[in-house]
Amino acid sequence: MRLSKITTRTGDKGTTGLADGTRLGKDHARIAVLGSVDELNSQLGVLLAEQLPPDIRAVLLQIQNDLFDLGGAFALPTQDMFAENKIAWLDERIGHYNADLPPLREFILPGGSRAGALCHVARTVARRAERDLVVLSQSDAVPQHALPYLNRLSDLLFVLSRCINRKQAAAETLWRRDK
């Protein structure tokens, strides 16, 4: 058993503990990144509650596990333990899922099916996690492959939202420029 006690009261004064025992203020940039990555993982959990094609479900479950690993890498700032091969895996998935999609001639608005829209929300949370990570990287060491991973992940989530909408026969709404 890893967690025998959920309520520790150690955060009652505005600090939280990292895996190495270091305590940081809950307003620290590292904690913001941890929170954004956790929120992204939770958003993927909401998406996984929807009806999804089995292959996309498997991809999202792998990403959830990778995000847990990424959170662990942020919780142990003295160790860079987030593997580069996770980025290559995302690149492969992007290529695979994008191959059958029609080319975009205009921006699309988030939406379509409920699952497609939830995938867009996850994409925007991934972008926020990426921005939070950039802030942290300006003052602290970060896992070397974390930023490219989050960047590719948001790209994959965009592609997956299009695939989900296509498989659910939900039309994409194109952005219309005011002319």
N, C-alpha and C positions, 0 to 999 in steps of 0.2 A: 504494500500500500504506500503510495507516494504522499497522499494528502489525508491525514487522519483528522485534521482540525481545519475547518474552513474559515471560521471567524477567529482571527488572531489579535485584532485590535491594534496591531503595530502600525497601521496606516492612519489611525485616528488623528494624528497631529500633522497630516499633510505630507508625509513621506511614504515611500514604498521601497521594498527591498528587491535588489537584483539577485540573480542566482548565485553570484559570488559573495553575497552578504553585504555588499555596498548598499547604502540607503541614499536615495535621491528624493528631492522634492517632486511632488506629483505634477508640478509645472515644468519640470526639466524636459528638454528637447528629446532625450532618449525615451522618456516615459510617453511623450506624445507619439513617437514612432511606434512604440509597443502598442499603444492604444489604437492607432490607426490600422496596424496590421491585424490586431485582434478583431476590430470592427469589420475589416475586410473578410476575415475568416468567417465571422458570424453572418455577414451578408451572403456569402457563398452558401452557408447553411440554409438560409431562407430560400435561396434559389434552388437548392437541392430538394426542398420540400415540394417543388413543382414537378409536373410530369415532364421528363426530359428523355431524349434518346440515350440509350445505355452507354454509348461511346462518350458522349459529352458528360454524362454523370461520372464516368470513371475518370475523365480528365479533371473535373472539378474536385473530386475526392482526393486525387493526387496533389492538386494545388493546395487544398486545405492542409494536407500533411506537410507540404513544403513550407507553407506559411507558419505552421507551428515550429518547424525547424528554424525559420527566419527569426521568429520571436525569441527563440532560445539563443540565437546568435547575438541579438541585441541585449539579452539579459546577462550574457557573459562577455562583457566588452573587451576583455583581454585575450579572447580567443577568436580567431577568424575561421569559423567552422561551417560556413555556408558554401556549398559546392558549386563550382562553375558549371558543371554538367546540367544543372537545373535550368540554366539559361538556354543551352542548346536544345533541351527537351521542349521548352516553350517555343523556340524558333521552329522546331519541327512541327509542332501542333499548329502554329500559325500558318505555315506553308500548306499543311494538309487540309485544314478547314477553309482556308481562303481560296484554294485551287478551284472549287466548283461555284464560287460566288460570282455573280455578275459584277463587272467593274463599276466603281462609283463614279458618277458624273457630277454629283453634287453632294453636299453634306447631308446626312440623314439626321432626323430628330430622334432622340431616345424614345422608345415606345414599341409598338407592335403588340405582340402577345404579352401576357403578364410575365411569363418567364423571360422573354426577350427584354422587357423593360427592367426586370430585376437584375439581369446581367449587365445592363447599362449602369444601374446604380452601383453595382460591384466595381465596374470599370472606374467610375468617378471616385469611389473610395480608394481604389488602388492609386489613382493619380494624387489624391491627398496624401496618402502614405508616402508616395514618392517625394512630394514637396516637403513633408515633414522630415524625411531622411536627408534631403539637401540641407535643410537648416541645421540638423544635428551634425552633418559632415563638416560644417564650417568651424566647429569648435571641438569636435571629438572624433576619435577613430571609429570607423564603421566597417562592417564586413565588406570586403572588396567587391563581391558580386551582388550585393543587395540592391544597389540602384539599377543596374541593368536588368535584374530580375523583375523588379516592380515595373519598370518601363515596358518590358516585353509582356508582362502579365496584363497590363491595361490594354495593350494591343490585342492580345489573344481574347480578352473578354469582349472587346468590340467585335472581333470576327465571330466569336461564339454567339453573340447576341443576334447577329445577322443570320447565322446558321439556324439558331433556334426559331427565329421568326419565319424563316423560309420553310423549315420542317413543319411548323404549325400553321402554314399558309396565312401568316399575318403580314400584310403589306408594310413596307418601309415608307415612312413619311419623309419626303424630301424637303429640305429647307428651301423656302422660296424667298429669293431676294426681293426687296422692295425695289420696284423699277420706276 
